[in-house]
Amino acid sequence: MNRLKALLIIAFFTLPLSASAQGASIAFGNVKQDTSGPVEVAADNMSINQNTGSATLTGNVLVGQGAMRLSANVVNVVYNADRSQISELKASGKVTLVSGQDAAEAASATYNINTGIITLSGNVLLVQGATAITADKMRVDTKSGTARMEGRVKTVLNVKQ
């Protein structure tokens, strides 16, 4: 009977882990991000709409702020009301977010510059060393260096022998 319990415990910890409503909180990146720092952007193309106070970057888009890098096919830049600062970045198409040794991929992402929150959505994959976690959504708090995985979170927990 004890052997059966041991096998069940091992099976539980080596099978994919699923959680949906509660989500999972984790560290993200190796440094806290200073969201007041400059945002550097590079892209193949950029179009500016003076009427809406927005800009669209396309083709090999790379956005950097401090140690954090975000790449995507398209990034829409939204400015604040007086157009003096960027308020939000909306990325889509092969979105990748890298901070330190951590990297995440998703279908889209929104970065609120004022709050420092990056929300990745759509088939999110987070890789931290040998650990991979998938979820429907990931919210990164760049000010605290933490993230929260939400909606059908899955990972594999390996038990050391």
C-alpha positions as CSV (number, residue, x, y, z in Angstrom):
1,M,0.0,0.0,0.0
2,N,2.8,2.4,0.8
3,R,4.4,1.7,-2.6
4,L,1.1,2.6,-4.3
5,K,0.9,5.9,-2.4
6,A,4.5,6.7,-3.4
7,L,3.7,5.9,-7.1
8,L,0.6,8.1,-7.0
9,I,2.6,11.0,-5.5
10,I,5.3,10.7,-8.1
11,A,2.8,10.5,-10.9
12,F,1.0,13.6,-9.6
13,F,4.2,15.6,-9.6
14,T,5.5,14.4,-13.0
15,L,2.2,14.9,-14.9
16,P,1.4,18.3,-16.5
17,L,0.0,20.6,-13.9
18,S,-3.2,22.5,-14.7
19,A,-4.8,25.4,-12.9
20,S,-7.3,27.9,-14.3
21,A,-9.1,30.2,-12.0
22,Q,-6.3,30.8,-9.5
23,G,-3.4,31.3,-11.8
24,A,0.2,31.2,-10.8
25,S,2.5,34.0,-9.5
26,I,6.2,33.9,-10.5
27,A,9.3,36.0,-10.7
28,F,10.0,37.5,-14.1
29,G,13.4,38.9,-15.2
30,N,16.4,39.5,-13.0
31,V,15.9,43.2,-12.4
32,K,13.0,45.5,-11.6
33,Q,12.3,47.8,-14.5
34,D,12.4,51.6,-14.3
35,T,9.3,52.5,-16.3
36,S,10.3,56.2,-16.4
37,G,13.3,55.4,-18.6
38,P,13.4,56.1,-22.3
39,V,11.6,53.6,-24.7
40,E,13.8,52.8,-27.7
41,V,12.1,51.5,-30.8
42,A,13.5,50.2,-34.1
43,A,11.5,48.9,-37.1
44,D,11.6,48.6,-40.9
45,N,8.7,51.0,-41.3
46,M,6.9,53.6,-39.2
47,S,3.7,55.6,-40.0
48,I,2.4,58.4,-37.8
49,N,-1.2,59.5,-37.5
50,Q,-1.3,63.1,-36.2
51,N,-5.1,63.1,-36.0
52,T,-5.2,60.1,-33.6
53,G,-1.9,60.7,-31.8
54,S,-0.6,57.3,-32.7
55,A,2.1,55.6,-34.6
56,T,2.4,52.1,-36.1
57,L,5.7,50.3,-36.4
58,T,5.9,47.3,-38.7
59,G,8.6,44.8,-39.8
60,N,11.2,43.5,-37.3
61,V,10.0,45.7,-34.5
62,L,12.2,45.9,-31.5
63,V,11.2,47.9,-28.4
64,G,13.7,48.3,-25.5
65,Q,13.5,49.8,-22.1
66,G,16.3,49.2,-19.6
67,A,17.1,45.5,-19.6
68,M,13.7,44.5,-21.2
69,R,13.2,43.8,-24.9
70,L,10.0,43.3,-26.8
71,S,9.8,42.2,-30.4
72,A,6.8,41.8,-32.7
73,N,5.6,42.0,-36.3
74,V,3.6,45.1,-35.5
75,V,3.6,47.6,-32.6
76,N,1.0,50.4,-32.3
77,V,2.2,53.3,-30.2
78,V,-0.4,55.3,-28.3
79,Y,0.5,58.7,-26.9
80,N,-1.1,60.5,-23.9
81,A,-3.7,63.2,-24.4
82,D,-1.2,66.1,-24.9
83,R,1.0,63.7,-27.0
84,S,4.1,64.4,-24.9
85,Q,4.7,60.8,-23.8
86,I,4.0,57.3,-24.9
87,S,1.1,55.9,-22.7
88,E,0.8,52.4,-24.3
89,L,2.3,50.0,-26.7
90,K,0.2,47.3,-28.4
91,A,2.1,44.5,-30.0
92,S,0.9,41.7,-32.3
93,G,2.3,38.9,-34.4
94,K,5.0,36.7,-33.0
95,V,5.4,38.7,-29.8
96,T,8.5,37.9,-27.7
97,L,9.3,39.6,-24.3
98,V,12.8,39.1,-22.8
99,S,14.1,40.2,-19.4
100,G,17.3,38.8,-18.1
101,Q,17.3,35.0,-18.6
102,D,13.4,34.8,-18.8
103,A,11.6,34.9,-22.2
104,A,7.9,34.8,-23.1
105,E,6.1,34.4,-26.4
106,A,2.4,35.3,-27.1
107,A,0.1,36.3,-29.9
108,S,-0.3,39.8,-28.6
109,A,0.8,42.1,-25.8
110,T,-0.1,45.5,-24.3
111,Y,2.4,47.5,-22.3
112,N,0.9,50.3,-20.2
113,I,3.9,52.6,-19.6
114,N,2.3,54.4,-16.7
115,T,1.5,51.3,-14.6
116,G,4.4,49.2,-15.9
117,I,2.1,46.3,-16.6
118,I,2.6,44.2,-19.7
119,T,-0.3,41.8,-20.5
120,L,0.6,39.0,-22.9
121,S,-2.4,37.1,-24.4
122,G,-2.9,34.1,-26.7
123,N,-1.0,30.9,-26.3
124,V,1.5,32.3,-23.8
125,L,4.7,30.4,-23.4
126,L,7.1,31.4,-20.6
127,V,10.6,29.8,-20.4
128,Q,12.7,30.2,-17.3
129,G,15.8,28.0,-17.6
130,A,14.7,24.4,-17.9
131,T,11.1,25.3,-16.9
132,A,8.3,26.1,-19.4
133,I,4.9,27.3,-18.4
134,T,2.0,27.9,-20.7
135,A,-1.2,29.9,-20.1
136,D,-3.9,31.9,-21.8
137,K,-2.6,35.2,-20.4
138,M,0.4,36.5,-18.5
139,R,0.6,39.8,-16.6
140,V,4.1,41.2,-16.0
141,D,4.6,43.8,-13.3
142,T,7.8,45.4,-14.5
143,K,8.1,47.6,-11.4
144,S,8.2,44.6,-9.0
145,G,9.8,42.1,-11.4
146,T,6.9,39.6,-11.0
147,A,4.4,37.9,-13.3
148,R,1.1,36.2,-13.0
149,M,0.0,33.4,-15.3
150,E,-3.7,33.1,-15.8
151,G,-6.2,30.8,-17.6
152,R,-5.4,27.2,-18.1
153,V,-1.9,27.3,-16.7
154,K,0.2,24.2,-17.5
155,T,3.7,23.1,-16.6
156,V,5.6,20.0,-15.7
157,L,7.0,19.6,-12.2
158,N,10.0,17.3,-12.0
159,V,10.8,15.5,-8.8
160,K,14.5,15.0,-8.1
161,Q,15.3,11.4,-7.2
